Amino acid sequence: MYVTAADGVRISFQVTGNGPETLLLLAGQANNHHWWDRVRRDFDGSFRTVTLDWRGTGDSDKPDTDSYATRDLARDAVAVLDELGAETTLLYGASMGGRVAQWIAADHPDRIDRLILGCTSPGGEHGIERSDEVRRALAVSDPAAARQTLLELMYSPTWLARNPGPYFTLGDPDMPAHARRRHRIASARHDAWDVLPTITAPTMIIHGTDDRFNPTANAALLGSRIPRSRVQLIAGARHAYFDEARTQASPLASDFLSRRD
């Protein structure tokens, strides 16, 4: 299924599940909807789950234009909700998806019933960036070495040894170079610090304690800025906590999203 965004870009989206409420799942930077493949079935029994391919990924259009800011991506996501007639929704964004979710919750408070921000950051000068050591390891010229670094930032060595793949969190391999670059810039320039206090939806912030890709301290920063929020840390988990620690993270998220207190 497709919806056309305000600037004419076609956005591909997917709908599964048959629950009474809509749950919008937003993936990480340079990833398409497959980011959620191993987790999505944990929610399909209770919710109508909706994913999308970010512009530049999957089956969505891939323009080489200045239209990839996290707030632009938020507008794409809202266009999907409009197309589905979802006046209100539950929202779960992870990594860059969490950055985008911050804008949706701030700009459309009447449409978000509950919000989960996973392994993400407020961005800007207040956000805590990954270390120079991690940056250098990701920037090496050897693609195999860079991929291994990314894998070990996402998952613990023990989990990797027991789960040889495929992995759905390492980026869309078919992305054109211009789109990958624009996604990277969008994440780097994200700064929602000033609008976080305006978020009215009950919010859960989930982060792995061993996340070096997006340092765990960002969870406390978000919690300090968003009213009606609470922080939940998952011990030993890295960036892809929702995948590796699925048996803990999915029930935690489902329970929070289903509450009406």
C-alpha positions as CSV (number, residue, x, y, z in Angstrom):
1,M,0.0,0.0,0.0
2,Y,1.1,3.5,-0.7
3,V,0.3,7.1,0.3
4,T,1.5,10.2,-1.4
5,A,3.1,12.7,1.0
6,A,2.5,16.5,0.7
7,D,5.6,16.9,-1.5
8,G,4.6,14.1,-3.9
9,V,6.9,11.4,-2.5
10,R,5.2,8.0,-2.4
11,I,5.5,6.2,0.9
12,S,5.0,2.5,1.2
13,F,3.3,1.1,4.3
14,Q,2.2,-2.2,5.7
15,V,-0.7,-3.2,7.9
16,T,-1.0,-6.5,9.9
17,G,-2.8,-7.6,13.0
18,N,-6.5,-7.3,13.9
19,G,-6.6,-5.5,17.3
20,P,-9.0,-2.7,18.0
21,E,-6.2,0.0,18.3
22,T,-3.6,1.1,15.8
23,L,0.1,0.7,16.8
24,L,2.5,2.6,14.5
25,L,6.1,1.1,14.6
26,L,8.9,3.3,13.4
27,A,12.3,1.8,12.4
28,G,15.8,3.0,12.8
29,Q,18.0,5.1,10.5
30,A,18.5,3.7,6.9
31,N,16.2,0.8,7.7
32,N,12.9,-0.2,6.1
33,H,9.9,-1.9,7.8
34,H,11.8,-5.2,8.1
35,W,13.5,-3.8,11.2
36,W,10.4,-5.0,13.1
37,D,10.0,-8.4,11.4
38,R,11.1,-10.6,14.4
39,V,9.1,-8.5,16.9
40,R,6.0,-7.5,15.1
41,R,4.1,-10.8,15.8
42,D,4.4,-10.0,19.5
43,F,2.0,-7.1,18.9
44,D,-0.3,-8.4,16.1
45,G,-2.6,-10.3,18.5
46,S,-3.5,-7.1,20.4
47,F,-3.1,-4.3,17.9
48,R,-3.5,-3.4,14.2
49,T,0.2,-2.8,13.6
50,V,1.4,-0.3,10.9
51,T,4.9,0.1,9.6
52,L,6.3,2.1,6.8
53,D,9.4,2.3,4.6
54,W,11.1,5.6,5.2
55,R,11.6,7.7,2.1
56,G,14.8,6.5,0.7
57,T,14.2,2.9,1.7
58,G,12.3,-0.2,0.8
59,D,9.5,0.4,-1.7
60,S,9.1,4.1,-1.0
61,D,10.4,6.8,-3.3
62,K,14.0,7.8,-2.9
63,P,14.3,11.5,-3.9
64,D,17.7,13.2,-3.8
65,T,16.3,16.4,-2.1
66,D,16.4,18.2,1.2
67,S,13.4,16.4,2.5
68,Y,14.8,13.9,5.0
69,A,14.8,15.8,8.3
70,T,13.3,13.9,11.2
71,R,10.3,16.3,11.1
72,D,9.8,15.6,7.4
73,L,9.8,11.9,8.2
74,A,7.2,12.6,10.9
75,R,5.0,14.2,8.3
76,D,5.3,11.1,6.2
77,A,4.2,8.9,9.1
78,V,1.2,11.2,9.8
79,A,0.2,10.9,6.1
80,V,0.1,7.1,6.6
81,L,-2.1,7.5,9.6
82,D,-4.4,9.9,7.7
83,E,-4.6,7.4,4.8
84,L,-5.7,4.7,7.3
85,G,-8.2,7.0,9.0
86,A,-6.5,6.5,12.3
87,E,-7.5,9.5,14.3
88,T,-5.6,8.3,17.3
89,T,-2.7,5.8,17.6
90,L,-0.2,4.1,19.9
91,L,3.3,5.0,18.8
92,Y,6.5,3.0,19.2
93,G,9.7,4.4,17.7
94,A,13.2,3.0,18.0
95,S,16.5,4.7,17.3
96,M,15.9,7.3,14.5
97,G,12.3,6.1,14.7
98,G,12.2,7.4,18.2
99,R,13.5,10.8,17.1
100,V,10.7,11.0,14.5
101,A,8.2,9.9,17.1
102,Q,9.2,12.8,19.3
103,W,8.0,15.2,16.6
104,I,4.8,13.3,16.0
105,A,3.9,13.3,19.7
106,A,4.8,17.0,20.1
107,D,3.1,18.3,16.9
108,H,0.0,16.1,17.2
109,P,-0.7,15.6,20.9
110,D,-4.4,14.8,20.3
111,R,-3.5,11.8,18.1
112,I,-1.1,9.9,20.3
113,D,-2.6,7.8,23.1
114,R,0.7,6.3,24.4
115,L,4.3,6.7,23.3
116,I,7.3,4.4,23.5
117,L,10.7,5.8,22.7
118,G,13.3,3.1,22.3
119,C,17.1,3.4,22.3
120,T,16.9,7.0,21.1
121,S,18.1,10.6,21.9
122,P,16.8,14.1,22.1
123,G,19.6,15.2,19.8
124,G,21.1,18.6,19.5
125,E,23.7,19.9,21.9
126,H,21.9,18.2,24.8
127,G,22.0,14.7,23.4
128,I,24.9,12.4,24.3
129,E,26.8,11.3,21.2
130,R,28.6,8.0,20.7
131,S,32.3,7.9,21.5
132,D,35.0,8.8,19.1
133,E,36.2,5.2,19.4
134,V,32.8,3.9,18.1
135,R,32.7,6.5,15.3
136,R,36.2,5.5,14.1
137,A,35.3,1.8,14.2
138,L,32.2,2.4,12.1
139,A,34.1,4.6,9.6
140,V,36.7,2.0,8.6
141,S,37.1,1.4,4.8
142,D,36.7,-2.3,5.1
143,P,32.9,-3.1,4.7
144,A,33.1,-6.4,6.4
145,A,34.9,-4.9,9.5
146,A,32.3,-2.0,9.6
147,R,29.5,-4.5,9.5
148,Q,31.0,-6.6,12.3
149,T,31.3,-3.4,14.4
150,L,27.7,-2.6,13.8
151,L,26.6,-6.1,14.7
152,E,28.4,-5.9,18.0
153,L,26.9,-2.5,18.7
154,M,23.5,-4.0,18.1
155,Y,23.8,-7.4,19.8
156,S,25.9,-9.1,22.5
157,P,28.6,-11.6,21.3
158,T,26.7,-14.4,23.2
159,W,23.5,-13.6,21.3
160,L,25.3,-13.4,18.0
161,A,26.9,-16.8,18.5
162,R,23.5,-18.3,19.1
163,N,21.7,-16.4,16.3
164,P,23.6,-16.5,13.0
165,G,21.0,-14.3,11.2
166,P,19.5,-13.0,9.1
167,Y,19.6,-9.7,10.9
168,F,17.0,-7.0,10.1
169,T,18.6,-4.0,11.9
170,L,21.7,-3.3,9.9
171,G,20.2,-1.1,7.2
172,D,18.4,-1.5,3.9
173,P,21.1,-3.0,1.6
174,D,19.3,-1.6,-1.5
175,M,19.4,2.1,-0.4
176,P,21.0,4.4,-2.9
177,A,24.1,6.3,-1.5
178,H,22.3,9.7,-1.6
179,A,19.5,8.4,0.6
180,R,21.8,6.7,3.1
181,R,23.7,10.0,3.4
182,R,20.6,12.0,3.9
183,H,19.3,9.6,6.6
184,R,22.6,10.0,8.4
185,I,22.4,13.8,8.2
186,A,18.8,13.7,9.4
187,S,19.7,11.8,12.6
188,A,22.7,14.0,13.2
189,R,20.7,17.2,13.0
190,H,17.8,16.1,15.0
191,D,17.0,18.4,18.0
192,A,13.7,18.1,19.7
193,W,14.9,19.3,23.1
194,D,12.7,22.4,23.2
195,V,9.4,20.6,22.3
196,L,9.9,17.5,24.6
197,P,8.1,19.2,27.6
198,T,5.0,19.7,25.3
199,I,4.5,15.9,24.9
200,T,1.3,15.0,26.7
201,A,1.0,11.3,26.0
202,P,2.0,8.9,28.7
203,T,5.5,7.8,27.7
204,M,7.8,4.9,28.3
205,I,11.5,5.2,27.5
206,I,13.3,1.9,27.0
207,H,17.0,1.5,26.6
208,G,19.6,-1.2,27.0
209,T,22.2,-0.6,29.7
210,D,25.1,-1.6,27.4
211,D,24.1,0.6,24.4
212,R,27.2,2.3,23.0
213,F,25.7,3.1,19.6
214,N,23.2,5.5,21.2
215,P,24.5,5.9,24.8
216,T,22.2,4.8,27.6
217,A,22.4,8.2,29.4
218,N,20.1,9.6,26.7
219,A,17.2,7.7,28.3
220,A,17.5,9.7,31.5
221,L,17.7,13.0,29.5
222,L,14.5,12.2,27.7
223,G,12.8,11.2,31.0
224,S,13.8,14.5,32.6
225,R,12.2,16.5,29.8
226,I,9.0,14.6,29.0
227,P,6.1,14.9,31.5
228,R,4.3,11.7,32.4
229,S,7.3,9.5,31.4
230,R,9.2,6.7,33.0
231,V,12.5,5.1,32.0
232,Q,12.9,1.3,31.8
233,L,16.5,0.0,31.4
234,I,17.1,-3.6,30.2
235,A,20.2,-5.0,31.8
236,G,22.9,-6.2,29.4
237,A,21.1,-5.2,26.3
238,R,22.7,-3.2,23.5
239,H,21.1,-1.1,20.7
240,A,18.8,-3.7,19.4
241,Y,17.3,-4.5,22.8
242,F,13.9,-5.1,21.3
243,D,15.3,-8.0,19.3
244,E,17.9,-9.6,21.6
245,A,15.8,-9.0,24.7
246,R,12.5,-9.6,23.0
247,T,11.1,-11.9,25.7
248,Q,11.5,-9.0,28.1
249,A,11.0,-6.0,25.9
250,S,7.9,-7.0,24.0
251,P,5.7,-7.9,27.1
252,L,7.0,-4.7,28.8
253,A,5.9,-2.6,25.7
254,S,2.6,-4.5,25.2
255,D,1.6,-4.0,28.9
256,F,2.3,-0.3,28.8
257,L,0.5,0.2,25.5
258,S,-2.6,-1.6,26.7
259,R,-3.0,0.4,29.9
260,R,-5.8,2.9,30.3
261,D,-4.7,4.4,33.7
